[in-house]
Amino acid sequence: MRKSTKQERNVVVDKRPALEQLDQEGSVQLILSPFVHVFKINEMTKCLFNSLTMQKVYLTNEKYAKVLTDLSVGYLGDDVKSLIELKFIVPEGFDPEQVFDTVAKSLLKKKPFPGISYVLVTDFCNFRCGYCFIENSLEGPNISMSKDLADKVINVLINAAKEVKEYRVTFYGGEPLSNSEIVFYIIEKLEQASKSKFLFSCLTNGSLVTEDLAKKLKQHNVAVGLSLDGWANIDKNRVLVKGKETFYSALRALTLLKEAGVDLGISCTITKQNYTYAEEIVEFFHKLGVRSIGFNLLTRIKQAGEYEVPDPKQLAYHLFMAHLKAKELHMFEDRIDKRRANYFFKEIFHVYDCPAFGQQIFFSPSGTVGPCQAFYPSGKYQIPIRDNLKVQEEPLFYKWLELGTLKNKECMTCPAIGICGGACAYDVYIKTGQIGIKEKYFCTFQNEILKLLLSYNFLINSQKKPLKNKKY
């Protein structure tokens, strides 16, 4: 038996040695824990994976069969004893629901604790990207944030930031640089309040970036996420209002931002048009001098048409290969590396995948606040802003604390619960009309990522290279 390297873990149910517990319980029938899932790694090897502790044990088929035989006759062989110590094997009558509730109680936050805000300084955008969940859901005239409203936002941010060491403020839209006056007004006021407390980011399509604007972003240490979905002939969804393509204007912005020394990353939305090129997209941006990329999963819109989401298993494979390419090129990659592999290899339970689940406030240009900016056009899950607003006193934000996997008993026996953190609430709402429930597409994607991680972990520990020609 070969188990994974021991790492710091954040799930502890009973600190007594497991064999000691069994001795006290007397002679009992032993079984595999309901939280242990068996995966076929190859024709000769199986992996036993504990979905709560994130520990992995790789066994040959022969050893796995012997473990099952030993369990059936009550024989405590060496492998069985090792698995008991790891709590992969438990007494019959083991109560998984009680353990699940104990883990949930220890890991779930007791109150909202925001450390990030999305500030929608405008809902106007000069692009009409076909997959955009903001612009394609708006009705009526565009709204831009006024200085009076910005002052209220600033007050709430200053108060919220008192609870944390650093506070990230991200400017969003619409196209936030179409209201750059308010962007820099908020930045300067927050810098005056606390020079080192606030970190700033801006997500932009790049069309309004000038040399002077790039220098000003650098002056205030604003990190920029530039929206770009690949090279010219696959970056077809990002178009101007009249349908004109925008790739070269984004490329120009990239050049200006890099020349100004701005901390620059790419925000790449994955669609049916580009997902099979994810690995090549990483290489493309690396050649352009970019060292950070975030892949956005396509958020479903009501009239999907050509913007239907890719097959989740194929999507998982291509994003996983892009993740490996980013590692090879020493690039930061968010979707798989930071939000999946990081937890998998460190054996730390991923409680909340989205900061909207208790860690985020969004501010709209119409004067509302809420946990998630995607709901802005509908007006759902929002309350009016107040100067003295404290999210710890607002029931709405407590409701969103319960949207991860640990409050959902349907997720209890899912193999991928430890790397999941919960599906996109807005995406689930568009499909089901509800939030906080299991949704097949996201579950399939996460479980496929888990299988790839388990296989990759086995291969790297066997000093073999991953099989880059695996196809579905």
C-alpha positions in Angstrom: 0.0 0.0 0.0 1.3 3.5 -0.9 -0.5 6.5 0.6 -0.1 10.1 -0.4 2.4 12.4 1.4 1.0 13.6 4.7 0.0 17.3 4.6 -1.6 19.8 6.9 -5.3 19.0 7.0 -8.3 20.9 8.3 -10.8 18.1 8.9 -10.5 16.3 12.2 -13.4 14.2 13.6 -11.8 12.2 16.5 -8.2 12.6 17.5 -7.9 9.2 19.2 -6.0 6.5 17.3 -8.6 4.6 15.3 -7.3 1.2 16.5 -7.7 2.4 20.1 -11.3 3.3 19.4 -12.0 -0.1 17.9 -10.4 -1.9 20.9 -12.8 0.0 23.2 -15.7 -0.9 21.0 -14.9 -4.6 21.1 -15.4 -7.0 18.2 -17.3 -5.3 15.4 -17.7 -5.7 11.7 -15.6 -3.3 9.7 -16.5 -1.6 6.5 -15.1 1.0 4.1 -16.1 4.5 5.2 -19.0 5.9 3.2 -16.6 8.9 2.6 -14.1 6.6 0.9 -14.5 6.3 -2.8 -12.7 3.8 -5.0 -11.3 4.9 -8.4 -9.7 2.8 -11.1 -6.4 4.5 -12.0 -5.2 1.9 -14.5 -5.6 -1.8 -15.2 -3.4 -2.7 -12.2 -4.2 0.1 -9.6 -7.0 1.5 -7.6 -7.2 4.6 -5.5 -9.1 4.9 -2.3 -9.9 8.5 -1.7 -11.4 10.0 1.4 -13.6 12.9 0.3 -13.6 14.7 3.7 -9.9 14.4 4.6 -8.7 14.5 1.0 -6.2 11.6 1.7 -5.4 9.1 -1.1 -4.2 5.5 -0.9 -3.2 3.7 -4.0 -3.4 -0.1 -4.0 -2.7 -2.8 -6.6 -5.9 -4.7 -7.6 -4.5 -7.7 -5.6 -4.0 -5.7 -2.4 -7.4 -4.1 -2.7 -9.1 -7.5 -3.2 -7.2 -8.8 -0.1 -8.4 -5.8 2.0 -12.0 -6.7 1.0 -11.4 -10.3 1.8 -9.8 -9.5 5.2 -12.7 -7.3 6.1 -15.3 -10.0 5.2 -13.6 -12.5 7.6 -12.6 -9.9 10.3 -8.9 -10.3 9.8 -6.8 -7.2 10.7 -3.9 -7.5 8.2 -1.3 -4.7 7.9 -3.1 -2.9 5.1 -6.4 -3.1 7.0 -4.7 -1.7 10.1 -3.2 1.2 8.1 -6.6 2.0 6.6 -8.2 1.9 10.0 -5.6 4.5 11.3 -6.5 6.7 8.3 -10.2 6.2 9.1 -10.7 4.7 5.6 -12.2 1.7 7.4 -14.8 2.2 10.1 -17.1 0.1 12.3 -20.4 -1.1 10.8 -23.0 1.3 12.2 -20.8 4.3 11.6 -23.0 7.4 11.3 -21.8 9.4 8.3 -24.4 12.1 8.8 -23.2 12.8 12.3 -19.6 13.0 11.0 -20.7 15.3 8.1 -22.5 17.6 10.5 -19.4 17.7 12.8 -17.2 18.6 9.9 -19.6 21.2 8.6 -19.9 22.8 12.0 -16.1 23.1 12.3 -15.6 24.6 8.8 -18.5 26.7 8.0 -18.2 30.4 8.8 -20.6 31.6 11.5 -21.1 35.1 10.0 -20.3 36.9 6.7 -16.8 38.1 6.6 -16.2 40.1 3.4 -12.7 40.7 2.2 -13.6 41.6 -1.4 -16.0 43.8 -3.2 -17.2 44.2 -6.8 -18.1 47.8 -7.5 -20.2 48.2 -10.7 -19.5 51.8 -11.5 -21.7 51.5 -14.6 -23.8 49.0 -16.4 -23.0 50.6 -19.8 -20.7 48.6 -22.1 -19.6 49.4 -25.7 -19.3 45.7 -26.4 -22.1 43.2 -27.0 -20.5 39.9 -26.1 -23.1 37.2 -26.9 -22.5 35.3 -23.7 -22.5 38.3 -21.3 -24.9 37.7 -18.3 -25.0 41.5 -17.5 -25.6 43.2 -20.8 -27.9 40.5 -22.2 -30.1 40.7 -19.1 -30.5 44.5 -18.8 -33.7 46.4 -19.6 -34.1 50.2 -19.8 -31.4 52.9 -20.0 -27.9 52.4 -18.7 -26.9 53.7 -15.3 -23.6 55.1 -14.1 -22.6 55.5 -10.5 -22.7 59.1 -9.2 -20.3 60.7 -6.7 -23.0 60.8 -4.1 -23.5 57.0 -4.4 -19.8 56.5 -4.6 -19.4 58.3 -1.2 -21.8 55.8 0.3 -19.9 52.9 -1.2 -16.7 54.3 0.2 -18.1 54.5 3.7 -19.3 50.9 3.6 -16.0 49.8 2.3 -14.0 51.6 5.0 -16.1 50.1 7.7 -16.0 46.6 6.2 -12.2 46.7 5.8 -11.7 47.3 9.5 -12.4 43.6 10.0 -9.6 42.3 7.7 -5.9 42.8 7.1 -6.4 43.5 3.3 -9.5 44.3 1.3 -9.7 43.8 -2.4 -11.9 46.2 -4.4 -12.6 45.2 -8.0 -14.1 47.6 -10.5 -16.6 45.9 -12.8 -19.4 46.6 -15.3 -20.5 47.0 -17.9 -17.2 48.5 -19.0 -15.8 50.2 -15.8 -13.4 52.4 -17.7 -16.3 54.2 -19.3 -16.8 55.7 -15.9 -13.1 56.0 -15.0 -13.7 59.3 -13.2 -15.6 57.4 -10.5 -13.1 54.5 -10.5 -10.3 56.8 -9.6 -12.4 58.9 -7.2 -13.1 55.8 -5.2 -9.5 54.7 -5.3 -8.2 58.0 -4.1 -10.7 58.3 -1.3 -9.8 54.8 -0.1 -6.1 55.5 -0.3 -6.6 58.5 1.8 -8.5 56.4 4.4 -5.8 53.7 4.5 -2.8 53.6 2.1 -2.0 50.0 2.7 -5.3 48.4 3.5 -6.9 48.3 0.0 -5.9 46.4 -3.1 -7.5 47.4 -6.4 -8.4 45.5 -9.5 -10.3 46.3 -12.7 -11.9 44.0 -15.2 -12.0 45.6 -18.6 -12.4 44.8 -22.3 -9.5 47.1 -23.0 -11.1 49.3 -25.7 -10.8 52.5 -23.7 -7.2 52.0 -22.4 -4.9 54.8 -23.4 -1.3 55.4 -22.6 -2.2 58.0 -20.0 -4.9 55.7 -18.5 -2.5 52.8 -18.3 0.0 55.0 -16.5 -2.6 56.1 -14.0 -3.6 52.5 -13.3 0.0 51.7 -12.6 0.3 54.8 -10.4 -2.4 53.5 -8.1 -1.2 49.9 -8.4 -4.5 48.7 -10.0 -4.2 45.1 -11.2 -6.0 44.6 -14.5 -7.9 41.6 -15.8 -8.1 42.0 -19.6 -11.0 40.2 -21.2 -9.7 38.2 -24.2 -10.7 34.7 -25.3 -7.8 33.7 -27.5 -6.3 34.7 -30.8 -8.2 36.6 -33.5 -10.1 33.7 -35.2 -11.4 32.2 -32.0 -12.0 35.5 -30.1 -15.3 35.9 -32.0 -17.8 36.4 -29.2 -16.4 39.7 -28.0 -17.8 42.3 -30.5 -18.8 45.9 -30.5 -22.4 47.0 -30.5 -22.6 46.9 -34.3 -20.9 43.6 -34.5 -17.3 44.7 -35.3 -14.6 42.4 -33.9 -12.5 43.6 -31.0 -9.4 41.4 -30.9 -6.9 44.0 -32.1 -8.1 46.7 -29.8 -7.6 44.3 -26.8 -4.1 43.5 -28.1 -3.3 47.2 -28.2 -4.6 47.6 -24.6 -2.4 44.6 -23.6 0.7 46.3 -25.1 -0.1 49.7 -23.4 -0.7 48.0 -20.0 2.5 46.0 -20.2 4.5 49.0 -21.2 3.2 50.9 -18.2 4.2 48.1 -15.9 0.6 47.3 -14.9 0.0 44.0 -13.1 -1.8 42.2 -15.9 -3.8 39.0 -16.2 -6.2 37.6 -18.8 -9.8 36.8 -18.1 -10.7 34.2 -20.7 -14.3 32.9 -21.1 -14.5 29.3 -22.1 -17.1 28.5 -24.8 -17.8 25.8 -27.3 -15.8 27.8 -29.8 -12.5 27.8 -27.8 -12.5 25.2 -25.1 -10.6 22.6 -27.1 -7.8 25.1 -27.6 -7.4 25.9 -23.8 -3.9 24.5 -23.7 -2.8 26.5 -26.8 -4.5 29.6 -25.4 -2.2 29.4 -22.3 0.8 29.2 -24.6 -0.5 32.1 -26.8 -0.8 34.4 -23.8 2.6 33.3 -22.4 4.2 34.3 -25.7 2.6 37.7 -25.3 4.3 38.1 -22.0 1.3 37.4 -19.8 1.9 35.4 -16.6 -1.6 35.1 -15.2 -4.8 33.6 -16.6 -8.3 33.0 -15.2 -10.7 30.7 -17.1 -14.3 31.7 -16.7 -16.9 28.9 -17.1 -19.7 30.0 -19.4 -22.6 31.2 -17.4 -25.8 30.0 -19.0 -28.2 32.6 -20.3 -31.9 32.0 -20.8 -31.7 32.1 -24.6 -28.6 29.9 -25.0 -28.5 29.4 -28.7 -24.8 29.0 -29.8 -23.6 29.8 -26.3 -24.5 26.4 -24.9 -22.0 25.2 -22.4 -19.4 22.5 -23.6 -19.7 18.9 -22.5 -18.6 18.9 -18.8 -16.2 15.9 -19.1 -14.5 17.2 -22.2 -14.3 20.7 -20.6 -12.7 19.2 -17.5 -10.1 17.4 -19.6 -9.1 20.5 -21.7 -9.0 22.8 -18.7 -6.9 20.3 -16.8 -4.4 20.1 -19.7 -4.3 23.9 -19.8 -3.6 23.9 -16.0 -0.6 21.6 -16.6 0.6 23.8 -19.4 0.4 26.8 -17.2 2.4 25.0 -14.5 5.1 24.1 -17.1 5.3 27.7 -18.1 5.3 29.0 -14.5 2.0 30.9 -15.1 -0.7 31.5 -12.5 -3.9 29.8 -13.4 -7.0 30.2 -11.3 -9.8 27.7 -12.3 -8.0 24.4 -11.8 -4.7 25.2 -10.0 -5.8 27.7 -7.3 -9.4 26.5 -6.8 -9.0 22.7 -7.2 -5.4 21.3 -7.3 -4.3 23.6 -4.5 -6.8 22.0 -2.1 -6.3 18.5 -3.4 -2.5 18.4 -2.9 -2.5 20.2 0.4 -5.4 18.0 1.6 -7.5 21.0 2.7 -11.2 21.0 2.4 -12.5 23.6 -0.1 -15.4 25.1 1.7 -16.5 28.1 -0.5 -15.5 28.3 -4.1 -17.2 31.7 -4.7 -16.5 34.7 -2.5 -20.2 35.5 -2.8 -20.8 32.8 -0.2 -20.2 35.2 2.7 -16.9 36.8 1.7 -18.1 39.5 -0.8 -20.2 42.6 -1.3 -21.2 43.9 -4.7 -22.3 47.5 -5.2 -24.5 48.4 -8.1 -24.8 51.7 -10.0 -28.4 51.9 -9.0 -27.7 52.0 -5.3 -28.2 48.4 -4.2 -25.8 45.9 -2.6 -25.8 42.2 -2.5 -23.6 39.1 -2.4 -23.4 38.5 -6.2 -23.0 40.9 -9.1 -24.6 38.5 -11.6 -28.0 39.1 -10.1 -27.8 42.8 -10.6 -30.0 43.1 -13.7 -32.8 41.1 -12.1 -32.7 43.0 -8.8 -32.8 39.7 -6.9 -30.8 39.2 -3.7 -30.1 42.9 -3.2 -30.9 45.5 -0.6 -30.6 49.3 -0.7 -27.2 50.7 0.3 -27.0 52.6 3.6 -24.0 54.6 5.0 -24.0 52.5 8.1 -24.5 49.1 6.3 -22.9 46.1 8.0 -23.3 42.8 6.2 -23.0 41.0 9.6 -26.4 42.4 10.4 -28.1 41.6 7.2 -30.1 38.3 6.8 -29.5 38.2 3.1 -25.7 37.7 3.5 -26.3 34.9 6.1 -28.5 33.1 3.6 -25.6 33.0 1.2 -23.3 31.5 3.8 -25.4 28.3 3.4 -24.8 27.9 -0.4 -21.7 25.8 -0.3 -21.7 22.0 -0.2 -21.5 21.5 3.6 -25.1 22.6 4.2 -26.4 20.3 1.5 -27.0 16.7 2.5 -27.3 15.7 -1.1 -23.6 16.6 -1.5 -22.6 14.4 1.5 -21.5 11.3 -0.4 -20.1 13.1 -3.5 -16.5 12.1 -4.1 -15.6 15.6 -5.2 -17.1 17.5 -2.2 -13.7 18.4 -0.9 -12.5 20.2 -4.0 -15.9 21.7 -5.0 -16.9 24.6 -2.8 -20.4 24.8 -4.5 -21.6 25.6 -7.9 -22.1 29.2 -9.3 -25.4 30.3 -7.6 -26.4 32.4 -10.6 -25.8 29.6 -13.1 -27.8 27.2 -11.0 -30.6 29.8 -10.6 -30.8 30.3 -14.4 -31.3 26.5 -14.9 -33.5 25.6 -11.9 -35.0 28.8 -10.5 -33.3 28.1 -7.2 -30.0 28.7 -5.4 -28.0 26.4 -3.2 -28.9 23.0 -4.7 -27.0 20.3 -6.5 -26.8 20.8 -10.3 -25.7 17.9 -12.6 -23.5 19.8 -15.0 -21.2 21.3 -12.3 -21.1 18.1 -10.3 -20.0 16.2 -13.4 -17.3 18.7 -14.1 -16.0 18.6 -10.6 -15.9 14.8 -10.4 -14.1 14.6 -13.7 -11.5 17.1 -12.4 -11.1 14.9 -9.3 -10.5 11.8 -11.5 -7.8 13.6 -13.4 -6.1 14.9 -10.2 -6.0 11.4 -8.8 -4.5 9.9 -11.9 -2.0 12.8 -12.2 -1.0 12.4 -8.6 -0.3 8.7 -9.1 1.7 9.4 -12.3 3.9 12.1 -10.8 4.5 10.0 -7.7 5.4 7.1 -10.0 7.9 9.5 -11.8 6.0 9.2 -15.1 4.8 12.0 -17.3 1.0 12.6 -17.7 -0.6 11.1 -20.8 -1.3 14.1 -22.9 -3.1 12.2 -25.7 -6.0 11.0 -23.5 -9.3 11.7 -25.4 -12.9 11.4 -24.6 
